[in-house]
Amino acid sequence: MTTFSEIRARAEERKGGAAALAAQLPQVKPRAALLELKDDRVLSAMAQRVFSAGFAWSVIEAKWPGFEIAFLGFEPGPLALSPDAFWDGLTKDERIVRHGAKILSVRENAGFLLDIAKEHGSFGTFLHGWDPADQVGLLDLLAKRGSRLGGNTGQMLLRQLGWDGFITSTDMVAALIDAGVATSPEAKSKKDLAAIQAQMNAWAQETGLPVTHISRICAMSTGSNPGPDEGH
């Protein structure tokens, strides 16, 4: 099996050296920062990831101030209590992307966040208490209890919220397959994700690096050689 030191050396060579590689690694906040997350910002992030899926991110980002106004600052309580007429009105609101199913996902995810808050106090407290070595279980919960938060959307959401985790980009998975990890290129099944999780945990323990950095280094070691602003 290819060692992580070999993968890192390959990434360093592709990026122009150790310093150049390090400069492209995203900042990882202390785990305690999860406790500071406010539920309205969590719902905003959920909506941003849902609306960005299959759509040009630049368009969503440019329109986001309008989203914040249209969705009442993404406060879960007021949104959960808003009548059907409010949600119907959003399907005609030019400040946002008028995608009916994605608009309703905000309503459903507001309820999801309120349920988590009842159980744990806040979504940030819930995230902080989740086993950091079990991202797969967390992704499964997001997919089952949230709305449109499965797959890559859930992974990107966790990264945006500050969770130290992996993203199964094409290049990252290709690096793992090359290293000998038993996963398919799609990396969507529970078996695939479990194999990836186990390897991420092993390399994190071996190197002391955040999983976010391990995931990113793998992605930069092969494939399309993405730039510093592309997510992995």
MARKOL-418853 format. One record per residue (C-alpha): residue number from 0; x, y negated, z. Coordinates in steps of 0.5 Angstrom, whole numbers, always signed. Each point is the difference from the previous one (the first is absolute). Example, Ala and Ser with C-alpha at 12.3 -4.5 7.8 and 13.67 -1.06 7.14 Angstrom:
<atoms>
[0; [+25; +9; +16]]
[1; [+2; -7; -2]]
</atoms>
This chain:
<atoms>
[0; [+0; +0; +0]]
[1; [+2; -7; -2]]
[2; [+2; -4; +7]]
[3; [-2; -7; +1]]
[4; [+7; -2; +0]]
[5; [+0; +2; -7]]
[6; [-6; -4; -2]]
[7; [+2; -6; +4]]
[8; [+7; +0; -4]]
[9; [-4; +1; -7]]
[10; [-5; -6; +2]]
[11; [+6; -4; +2]]
[12; [+4; +1; -7]]
[13; [-7; -2; -3]]
[14; [-1; -6; +3]]
[15; [+7; -3; +0]]
[16; [+3; +3; +7]]
[17; [-2; +0; +7]]
[18; [-1; -7; +2]]
[19; [-5; -1; -7]]
[20; [-4; +6; +2]]
[21; [-1; -2; +7]]
[22; [-2; -7; -2]]
[23; [-6; +3; -4]]
[24; [-2; +4; +6]]
[25; [-7; -3; +3]]
[26; [+0; -3; +7]]
[27; [-3; +5; +5]]
[28; [-3; -3; +6]]
[29; [+1; +3; +7]]
[30; [-6; +5; +2]]
[31; [-3; -4; +5]]
[32; [-2; -6; -5]]
[33; [-5; +5; -2]]
[34; [-4; -2; +7]]
[35; [+0; -7; -3]]
[36; [-4; +2; -6]]
[37; [-7; -4; +0]]
[38; [-6; +4; -2]]
[39; [-2; -5; -5]]
[40; [+7; +0; -3]]
[41; [+0; +7; -1]]
[42; [-7; +0; -3]]
[43; [+3; -5; -5]]
[44; [+6; +4; -2]]
[45; [-5; +6; -1]]
[46; [-4; -4; -5]]
[47; [+6; -3; -3]]
[48; [+3; +7; -1]]
[49; [-7; +3; -3]]
[50; [-1; -6; -5]]
[51; [+7; +1; -2]]
[52; [-1; +7; -2]]
[53; [+0; +1; -7]]
[54; [+0; -8; -1]]
[55; [+6; -5; -1]]
[56; [+3; -2; +7]]
[57; [+1; -7; -3]]
[58; [-7; -1; -1]]
[59; [-2; +2; +7]]
[60; [+5; -4; +3]]
[61; [-2; -6; -4]]
[62; [-7; +1; +2]]
[63; [+1; +2; +7]]
[64; [-2; -7; +4]]
[65; [-6; +1; -4]]
[66; [-1; +7; +3]]
[67; [+1; -3; +7]]
[68; [-5; -5; +0]]
[69; [-5; +5; -4]]
[70; [+1; +5; +5]]
[71; [-1; -4; +7]]
[72; [+8; +0; +1]]
[73; [-1; +8; +0]]
[74; [-3; +0; +8]]
[75; [-3; +7; +0]]
[76; [-5; -2; +5]]
[77; [-4; -5; -4]]
[78; [+1; +4; -6]]
[79; [-3; +6; +3]]
[80; [-6; -4; +2]]
[81; [-1; -4; -7]]
[82; [-6; +2; -4]]
[83; [-1; +4; -6]]
[84; [-1; -7; -4]]
[85; [+7; -2; +2]]
[86; [+3; +6; -3]]
[87; [-4; -1; -6]]
[88; [+2; -7; -1]]
[89; [+7; +2; +0]]
[90; [-1; +4; -6]]
[91; [-1; -7; -4]]
[92; [+5; -4; +4]]
[93; [+6; -3; -5]]
[94; [+5; -1; +6]]
[95; [+1; +8; +0]]
[96; [+1; +6; -5]]
[97; [-8; +2; +0]]
[98; [+1; +7; +0]]
[99; [-6; +3; +4]]
[100; [+3; +6; +3]]
[101; [+6; -3; +2]]
[102; [-4; -6; +3]]
[103; [-4; +5; +4]]
[104; [+6; +4; +3]]
[105; [+2; -7; +4]]
[106; [-7; +1; +3]]
[107; [+1; +7; +2]]
[108; [+7; -1; +2]]
[109; [-2; -5; +5]]
[110; [-4; +5; +3]]
[111; [+6; +5; +0]]
[112; [+4; -6; +4]]
[113; [-6; -1; +5]]
[114; [+0; +7; +1]]
[115; [+8; +1; +1]]
[116; [-1; -6; +5]]
[117; [-5; +3; +4]]
[118; [+5; +6; +1]]
[119; [+6; -3; +1]]
[120; [+0; -8; +1]]
[121; [+2; -2; -7]]
[122; [+3; +3; -7]]
[123; [+7; -2; +2]]
[124; [+0; +4; +7]]
[125; [-3; +6; -4]]
[126; [+6; -1; -5]]
[127; [+5; -1; +6]]
[128; [-3; +7; +3]]
[129; [+1; +4; -6]]
[130; [+5; +5; +0]]
[131; [+5; -3; -5]]
[132; [+3; +6; -2]]
[133; [-7; +2; -3]]
[134; [-2; -5; -5]]
[135; [-4; +6; -4]]
[136; [-5; +0; +5]]
[137; [-1; -7; +0]]
[138; [-1; +0; -7]]
[139; [-5; +5; +1]]
[140; [-4; -4; +5]]
[141; [+0; -6; -5]]
[142; [-2; +4; -5]]
[143; [-6; +3; +4]]
[144; [-2; -6; +4]]
[145; [+2; -5; -4]]
[146; [-3; -2; -7]]
[147; [+4; +0; -6]]
[148; [+6; +1; +4]]
[149; [+3; +6; -2]]
[150; [+6; +2; -4]]
[151; [+5; -5; -2]]
[152; [-4; -6; +2]]
[153; [+0; +3; +8]]
[154; [+8; +0; -1]]
[155; [+0; -7; -3]]
[156; [-5; -2; +6]]
[157; [+5; +3; +5]]
[158; [+6; -3; -2]]
[159; [-3; -7; -1]]
[160; [-3; +0; +7]]
[161; [+7; +2; +3]]
[162; [+0; +7; +1]]
[163; [+7; +4; -1]]
[164; [-2; +5; -6]]
[165; [+1; +3; -7]]
[166; [-3; -2; -6]]
[167; [+0; +6; -5]]
[168; [+1; -4; -7]]
[169; [+2; +4; -6]]
[170; [+8; -2; +1]]
[171; [+0; +2; +8]]
[172; [-4; +7; -1]]
[173; [+5; +1; -6]]
[174; [+6; -1; +4]]
[175; [-3; +5; +6]]
[176; [-1; +5; -6]]
[177; [+7; +0; -2]]
[178; [+2; +0; +7]]
[179; [-4; +7; +1]]
[180; [-6; -2; +3]]
[181; [-6; +4; -1]]
[182; [-5; -5; -3]]
[183; [-3; -1; -7]]
[184; [+1; -6; -4]]
[185; [-7; -3; +2]]
[186; [+1; +1; +7]]
[187; [-7; +0; +2]]
[188; [-2; +7; +4]]
[189; [+1; +1; +7]]
[190; [+5; +5; -1]]
[191; [+4; -5; -4]]
[192; [-1; -6; +5]]
[193; [+2; +5; +6]]
[194; [+7; +2; -4]]
[195; [+1; -8; -1]]
[196; [-1; -2; +7]]
[197; [+4; +6; +3]]
[198; [+6; -2; -5]]
[199; [-1; -8; +2]]
[200; [+0; +2; +7]]
[201; [+6; +4; +0]]
[202; [+4; -5; -4]]
[203; [-2; -6; +5]]
[204; [+2; +5; +6]]
[205; [+7; +1; -4]]
[206; [+1; -7; -2]]
[207; [-3; -5; +5]]
[208; [-3; -4; -6]]
[209; [-8; -2; +0]]
[210; [-4; +5; -5]]
[211; [-1; -6; -4]]
[212; [+7; -1; -2]]
[213; [+1; +7; -1]]
[214; [-6; +0; -5]]
[215; [+2; -6; -3]]
[216; [+7; +3; -1]]
[217; [-2; +6; -3]]
[218; [-4; -4; -5]]
[219; [+6; -4; -2]]
[220; [+4; +6; -1]]
[221; [-3; +3; -6]]
[222; [-5; -2; -6]]
[223; [-2; -7; -2]]
[224; [+5; -4; +4]]
[225; [-5; -5; +3]]
[226; [+1; -7; +2]]
[227; [+0; -2; +7]]
[228; [-7; -3; +0]]
[229; [-3; +7; -2]]
[230; [-3; +4; +6]]
[231; [+2; +7; +2]]
</atoms>
